[in-house]
Amino acid sequence: MENNKKICPSCQSDKIRKYLYGRHFVADKREYIMGDHIIDDGSPRFHCDNCGIDYGEAEDSDNSSLVALQFKALNVSGQRS
């Protein structure tokens, strides 16, 4: 089984949150950190809560996580788009 736990390249902490880009309707702020509305060149993918560095390069596919979270939230609350 592959270990998907992220480790900070600077301080070796495992207190890592992933950036979410786009419209931030719903997100667990303990697991995610809110990015800008769009992904630019140099936009970070991860944030270390221990030492504060941002690292990794965000990809367009990272937005699919946000869409999945929003869809899940809408289904849970019973709202329809």
KOLTI-287018 format. One record per atom (N, C-alpha, C): atom name; residue in one letter; x, y, z. Coordinates in pm, 1 decimal, m for minus. Layout:
<atom:CA	res:A	east:X	north:Y	up:Z>
...
This chain:
<atom:N	res:M	east:83.9	north:m118.4	up:0.0>
<atom:CA	res:M	east:0.0	north:0.0	up:0.0>
<atom:C	res:M	east:88.5	north:125.0	up:0.0>
<atom:N	res:E	east:60.0	north:217.7	up:m87.8>
<atom:CA	res:E	east:141.3	north:338.2	up:m102.2>
<atom:C	res:E	east:104.4	north:440.3	up:5.2>
<atom:N	res:N	east:204.3	north:505.4	up:64.5>
<atom:CA	res:N	east:181.1	north:608.6	up:165.1>
<atom:C	res:N	east:164.0	north:742.5	up:94.3>
<atom:N	res:N	east:45.6	north:801.2	up:104.2>
<atom:CA	res:N	east:17.3	north:928.6	up:38.4>
<atom:C	res:N	east:38.1	north:1047.5	up:130.8>
<atom:N	res:K	east:91.7	north:1027.4	up:250.1>
<atom:CA	res:K	east:114.4	north:1135.7	up:344.9>
<atom:C	res:K	east:223.8	north:1227.1	up:291.1>
<atom:N	res:K	east:194.2	north:1356.3	up:284.7>
<atom:CA	res:K	east:290.5	north:1454.7	up:235.1>
<atom:C	res:K	east:383.3	north:1497.1	up:348.5>
<atom:N	res:I	east:509.3	north:1519.7	up:313.7>
<atom:CA	res:I	east:611.0	north:1563.9	up:409.1>
<atom:C	res:I	east:673.0	north:1692.5	up:356.2>
<atom:N	res:C	east:688.4	north:1791.1	up:442.6>
<atom:CA	res:C	east:747.3	north:1918.7	up:404.5>
<atom:C	res:C	east:894.6	north:1899.5	up:366.3>
<atom:N	res:P	east:933.7	north:1952.9	up:251.6>
<atom:CA	res:P	east:1073.4	north:1939.5	up:210.8>
<atom:C	res:P	east:1168.2	north:2026.0	up:293.1>
<atom:N	res:S	east:1115.3	north:2121.7	up:369.2>
<atom:CA	res:S	east:1200.0	north:2211.1	up:448.0>
<atom:C	res:S	east:1218.4	north:2162.7	up:591.9>
<atom:N	res:C	east:1106.0	north:2132.3	up:660.0>
<atom:CA	res:C	east:1115.4	north:2097.8	up:802.3>
<atom:C	res:C	east:1077.6	north:1952.8	up:833.1>
<atom:N	res:Q	east:1037.5	north:1877.4	up:731.1>
<atom:CA	res:Q	east:999.8	north:1735.8	up:744.0>
<atom:C	res:Q	east:870.1	north:1713.4	up:822.0>
<atom:N	res:S	east:790.5	north:1817.6	up:842.9>
<atom:CA	res:S	east:662.4	north:1805.2	up:911.3>
<atom:C	res:S	east:560.6	north:1736.1	up:821.1>
<atom:N	res:D	east:461.9	north:1671.6	up:882.9>
<atom:CA	res:D	east:352.8	north:1612.8	up:805.4>
<atom:C	res:D	east:224.7	north:1697.2	up:816.3>
<atom:N	res:K	east:237.0	north:1818.1	up:866.5>
<atom:CA	res:K	east:122.4	north:1909.0	up:878.8>
<atom:C	res:K	east:108.6	north:1990.5	up:749.7>
<atom:N	res:I	east:63.4	north:1921.0	up:645.4>
<atom:CA	res:I	east:58.3	north:1976.5	up:510.7>
<atom:C	res:I	east:m87.1	north:1990.7	up:467.5>
<atom:N	res:R	east:m117.6	north:2104.4	up:406.8>
<atom:CA	res:R	east:m249.1	north:2124.5	up:346.0>
<atom:C	res:R	east:m230.2	north:2150.0	up:197.2>
<atom:N	res:K	east:m327.4	north:2105.2	up:118.8>
<atom:CA	res:K	east:m324.4	north:2124.8	up:m25.5>
<atom:C	res:K	east:m400.0	north:2253.4	up:m59.5>
<atom:N	res:Y	east:m345.9	north:2328.9	up:m154.6>
<atom:CA	res:Y	east:m414.6	north:2448.4	up:m202.9>
<atom:C	res:Y	east:m532.3	north:2409.6	up:m290.3>
<atom:N	res:L	east:m641.7	north:2483.8	up:m276.5>
<atom:CA	res:L	east:m755.6	north:2473.4	up:m367.1>
<atom:C	res:L	east:m767.8	north:2606.1	up:m439.7>
<atom:N	res:Y	east:m787.0	north:2598.6	up:m569.4>
<atom:CA	res:Y	east:m800.6	north:2718.0	up:m652.0>
<atom:C	res:Y	east:m939.9	north:2720.8	up:m712.1>
<atom:N	res:G	east:m991.6	north:2840.7	up:m733.0>
<atom:CA	res:G	east:m1124.1	north:2856.3	up:m791.0>
<atom:C	res:G	east:m1219.0	north:2917.3	up:m689.9>
<atom:N	res:R	east:m1347.0	north:2894.9	up:m710.5>
<atom:CA	res:R	east:m1447.9	north:2947.4	up:m618.8>
<atom:C	res:R	east:m1454.5	north:2854.6	up:m499.0>
<atom:N	res:H	east:m1449.4	north:2911.6	up:m379.8>
<atom:CA	res:H	east:m1437.4	north:2832.5	up:m257.0>
<atom:C	res:H	east:m1569.2	north:2827.1	up:m181.1>
<atom:N	res:F	east:m1663.1	north:2752.2	up:m233.5>
<atom:CA	res:F	east:m1790.2	north:2736.3	up:m164.8>
<atom:C	res:F	east:m1771.5	north:2655.7	up:m37.5>
<atom:N	res:V	east:m1706.7	north:2543.1	up:m53.7>
<atom:CA	res:V	east:m1696.7	north:2446.8	up:55.3>
<atom:C	res:V	east:m1556.4	north:2388.3	up:57.0>
<atom:N	res:A	east:m1498.2	north:2386.7	up:173.2>
<atom:CA	res:A	east:m1370.4	north:2316.9	up:188.0>
<atom:C	res:A	east:m1341.5	north:2304.5	up:336.6>
<atom:N	res:D	east:m1284.3	north:2195.6	up:374.0>
<atom:CA	res:D	east:m1241.5	north:2174.1	up:511.0>
<atom:C	res:D	east:m1108.3	north:2245.8	up:527.2>
<atom:N	res:K	east:m1107.5	north:2357.7	up:598.3>
<atom:CA	res:K	east:m986.2	north:2438.7	up:609.8>
<atom:C	res:K	east:m878.8	north:2371.5	up:693.8>
<atom:N	res:R	east:m912.2	north:2261.2	up:757.7>
<atom:CA	res:R	east:m808.3	north:2183.7	up:826.5>
<atom:C	res:R	east:m729.0	north:2101.2	up:727.0>
<atom:N	res:E	east:m790.0	north:2071.4	up:612.8>
<atom:CA	res:E	east:m724.9	north:1988.4	up:511.2>
<atom:C	res:E	east:m676.9	north:2069.2	up:390.9>
<atom:N	res:Y	east:m743.4	north:2182.3	up:363.3>
<atom:CA	res:Y	east:m712.5	north:2261.7	up:244.6>
<atom:C	res:Y	east:m682.7	north:2405.9	up:282.5>
<atom:N	res:I	east:m607.0	north:2472.6	up:197.3>
<atom:CA	res:I	east:m582.0	north:2615.4	up:210.7>
<atom:C	res:I	east:m633.6	north:2681.0	up:82.7>
<atom:N	res:M	east:m697.2	north:2793.9	up:96.2>
<atom:CA	res:M	east:m761.6	north:2857.1	up:m17.8>
<atom:C	res:M	east:m661.3	north:2935.7	up:m100.8>
<atom:N	res:G	east:m655.2	north:2903.9	up:m228.8>
<atom:CA	res:G	east:m570.0	north:2975.7	up:m322.4>
<atom:C	res:G	east:m650.2	north:3085.0	up:m390.7>
<atom:N	res:D	east:m595.9	north:3138.1	up:m495.3>
<atom:CA	res:D	east:m661.7	north:3241.9	up:m573.5>
<atom:C	res:D	east:m770.5	north:3177.3	up:m659.2>
<atom:N	res:H	east:m835.2	north:3257.3	up:m741.8>
<atom:CA	res:H	east:m940.5	north:3204.0	up:m827.1>
<atom:C	res:H	east:m886.8	north:3126.2	up:m946.2>
<atom:N	res:I	east:m764.0	north:3153.5	up:m985.8>
<atom:CA	res:I	east:m703.9	north:3082.9	up:m1098.5>
<atom:C	res:I	east:m564.1	north:3034.7	up:m1060.5>
<atom:N	res:I	east:m516.7	north:2936.4	up:m1134.6>
<atom:CA	res:I	east:m380.9	north:2886.9	up:m1114.8>
<atom:C	res:I	east:m290.1	north:2959.1	up:m1212.8>
<atom:N	res:D	east:m193.0	north:3030.8	up:m1159.4>
<atom:CA	res:D	east:m92.6	north:3100.6	up:m1240.0>
<atom:C	res:D	east:37.4	north:3020.9	up:m1239.2>
<atom:N	res:D	east:129.0	north:3058.4	up:m1327.4>
<atom:CA	res:D	east:262.6	north:2999.9	up:m1321.8>
<atom:C	res:D	east:321.2	north:3028.3	up:m1184.2>
<atom:N	res:G	east:371.9	north:2928.3	up:m1120.5>
<atom:CA	res:G	east:431.7	north:2945.6	up:m988.6>
<atom:C	res:G	east:334.1	north:2933.0	up:m873.0>
<atom:N	res:S	east:205.4	north:2908.1	up:m900.0>
<atom:CA	res:S	east:109.4	north:2888.6	up:m790.5>
<atom:C	res:S	east:146.5	north:2761.5	up:m715.0>
<atom:N	res:P	east:152.3	north:2768.1	up:m581.3>
<atom:CA	res:P	east:193.9	north:2650.7	up:m505.0>
<atom:C	res:P	east:84.6	north:2545.0	up:m497.2>
<atom:N	res:R	east:126.9	north:2422.5	up:m472.8>
<atom:CA	res:R	east:33.0	north:2311.4	up:m459.6>
<atom:C	res:R	east:8.7	north:2274.8	up:m313.5>
<atom:N	res:F	east:111.4	north:2292.7	up:m229.6>
<atom:CA	res:F	east:101.2	north:2254.7	up:m89.0>
<atom:C	res:F	east:150.4	north:2367.1	up:2.0>
<atom:N	res:H	east:104.0	north:2362.7	up:128.4>
<atom:CA	res:H	east:143.9	north:2459.0	up:231.6>
<atom:C	res:H	east:177.1	north:2380.6	up:358.2>
<atom:N	res:C	east:289.3	north:2415.8	up:420.4>
<atom:CA	res:C	east:327.4	north:2353.9	up:547.3>
<atom:C	res:C	east:281.0	north:2443.1	up:661.8>
<atom:N	res:D	east:195.0	north:2390.1	up:748.2>
<atom:CA	res:D	east:148.0	north:2467.5	up:863.2>
<atom:C	res:D	east:254.3	north:2481.4	up:971.3>
<atom:N	res:N	east:356.5	north:2396.4	up:968.0>
<atom:CA	res:N	east:461.8	north:2402.1	up:1068.7>
<atom:C	res:N	east:560.8	north:2516.0	up:1042.4>
<atom:N	res:C	east:617.7	north:2522.3	up:921.8>
<atom:CA	res:C	east:718.9	north:2625.1	up:892.8>
<atom:C	res:C	east:667.0	north:2734.9	up:799.8>
<atom:N	res:G	east:550.2	north:2714.9	up:739.8>
<atom:CA	res:G	east:488.3	north:2820.1	up:660.7>
<atom:C	res:G	east:527.0	north:2827.6	up:514.2>
<atom:N	res:I	east:609.7	north:2734.8	up:465.9>
<atom:CA	res:I	east:648.1	north:2744.4	up:324.5>
<atom:C	res:I	east:536.6	north:2689.6	up:234.1>
<atom:N	res:D	east:533.4	north:2743.2	up:114.4>
<atom:CA	res:D	east:449.2	north:2691.6	up:8.1>
<atom:C	res:D	east:542.2	north:2622.1	up:m89.7>
<atom:N	res:Y	east:499.6	north:2506.8	up:m142.2>
<atom:CA	res:Y	east:587.4	north:2435.3	up:m234.2>
<atom:C	res:Y	east:506.4	north:2353.5	up:m332.9>
<atom:N	res:G	east:575.9	north:2299.7	up:m430.1>
<atom:CA	res:G	east:511.4	north:2223.5	up:m536.2>
<atom:C	res:G	east:447.4	north:2318.2	up:m635.8>
<atom:N	res:E	east:419.2	north:2269.0	up:m752.8>
<atom:CA	res:E	east:356.4	north:2352.5	up:m854.9>
<atom:C	res:E	east:215.3	north:2302.8	up:m880.5>
<atom:N	res:A	east:119.3	north:2393.4	up:m863.6>
<atom:CA	res:A	east:m20.9	north:2358.0	up:m886.0>
<atom:C	res:A	east:m43.4	north:2324.1	up:m1032.3>
<atom:N	res:E	east:m137.4	north:2235.0	up:m1055.3>
<atom:CA	res:E	east:m172.7	north:2192.5	up:m1190.7>
<atom:C	res:E	east:m320.7	north:2218.9	up:m1212.9>
<atom:N	res:D	east:m360.7	north:2230.6	up:m1338.1>
<atom:CA	res:D	east:m501.8	north:2251.4	up:m1369.3>
<atom:C	res:D	east:m588.7	north:2140.9	up:m1311.6>
<atom:N	res:S	east:m535.7	north:2019.8	up:m1304.8>
<atom:CA	res:S	east:m613.8	north:1907.9	up:m1252.3>
<atom:C	res:S	east:m645.0	north:1925.0	up:m1103.7>
<atom:N	res:D	east:m571.8	north:2013.1	up:m1033.0>
<atom:CA	res:D	east:m599.7	north:2037.9	up:m891.9>
<atom:C	res:D	east:m739.3	north:2095.9	up:m872.9>
<atom:N	res:N	east:m791.8	north:2165.3	up:m973.1>
<atom:CA	res:N	east:m926.5	north:2221.0	up:m962.6>
<atom:C	res:N	east:m1032.4	north:2112.2	up:m957.8>
<atom:N	res:S	east:m1003.2	north:1993.2	up:m1007.9>
<atom:CA	res:S	east:m1102.0	north:1885.4	up:m1005.2>
<atom:C	res:S	east:m1133.5	north:1845.8	up:m861.5>
<atom:N	res:S	east:m1040.5	north:1863.0	up:m769.6>
<atom:CA	res:S	east:m1066.8	north:1834.9	up:m628.3>
<atom:C	res:S	east:m1173.6	north:1928.1	up:m574.8>
<atom:N	res:L	east:m1166.8	north:2053.9	up:m612.8>
<atom:CA	res:L	east:m1264.4	north:2151.6	up:m567.4>
<atom:C	res:L	east:m1402.8	north:2119.4	up:m621.9>
<atom:N	res:V	east:m1410.0	north:2083.8	up:m747.1>
<atom:CA	res:V	east:m1538.8	north:2048.8	up:m807.4>
<atom:C	res:V	east:m1599.9	north:1929.6	up:m734.5>
<atom:N	res:A	east:m1519.7	north:1829.7	up:m703.2>
<atom:CA	res:A	east:m1570.0	north:1711.9	up:m631.9>
<atom:C	res:A	east:m1619.5	north:1749.5	up:m492.5>
<atom:N	res:L	east:m1547.8	north:1836.6	up:m422.9>
<atom:CA	res:L	east:m1591.2	north:1880.1	up:m289.8>
<atom:C	res:L	east:m1723.5	north:1956.2	up:m297.0>
<atom:N	res:Q	east:m1737.1	north:2044.0	up:m394.9>
<atom:CA	res:Q	east:m1860.2	north:2121.1	up:m409.4>
<atom:C	res:Q	east:m1977.1	north:2029.7	up:m442.3>
<atom:N	res:F	east:m1957.2	north:1933.3	up:m530.7>
<atom:CA	res:F	east:m2062.5	north:1840.1	up:m566.8>
<atom:C	res:F	east:m2106.2	north:1759.7	up:m445.3>
<atom:N	res:K	east:m2010.0	north:1711.6	up:m367.6>
<atom:CA	res:K	east:m2040.4	north:1634.8	up:m247.2>
<atom:C	res:K	east:m2120.4	north:1719.4	up:m149.3>
<atom:N	res:A	east:m2080.9	north:1844.4	up:m130.1>
<atom:CA	res:A	east:m2150.7	north:1933.3	up:m37.1>
<atom:C	res:A	east:m2294.0	north:1959.1	up:m82.6>
<atom:N	res:L	east:m2313.3	north:1978.9	up:m211.7>
<atom:CA	res:L	east:m2448.2	north:2002.3	up:m262.9>
<atom:C	res:L	east:m2535.7	north:1879.6	up:m244.7>
<atom:N	res:N	east:m2482.2	north:1761.9	up:m264.6>
<atom:CA	res:N	east:m2559.7	north:1639.7	up:m245.2>
<atom:C	res:N	east:m2595.1	north:1619.3	up:m98.3>
<atom:N	res:V	east:m2502.3	north:1650.4	up:m9.9>
<atom:CA	res:V	east:m2526.9	north:1634.1	up:133.7>
<atom:C	res:V	east:m2635.4	north:1730.0	up:180.8>
<atom:N	res:S	east:m2631.5	north:1854.3	up:131.3>
<atom:CA	res:S	east:m2727.7	north:1953.9	up:177.9>
<atom:C	res:S	east:m2862.0	north:1944.9	up:105.7>
<atom:N	res:G	east:m2868.5	north:1862.2	up:m0.3>
<atom:CA	res:G	east:m2993.2	north:1846.0	up:m72.5>
<atom:C	res:G	east:m3020.9	north:1952.9	up:m175.9>
<atom:N	res:Q	east:m2925.5	north:2042.6	up:m198.6>
<atom:CA	res:Q	east:m2943.5	north:2146.9	up:m300.0>
<atom:C	res:Q	east:m2919.5	north:2089.0	up:m437.1>
<atom:N	res:R	east:m2978.6	north:2150.5	up:m533.8>
<atom:CA	res:R	east:m2957.7	north:2108.6	up:m672.5>
<atom:C	res:R	east:m2906.1	north:2226.7	up:m751.9>
<atom:N	res:S	east:m2821.8	north:2198.4	up:m850.9>
<atom:CA	res:S	east:m2768.3	north:2306.9	up:m933.4>
<atom:C	res:S	east:m2861.3	north:2334.4	up:m1049.6>
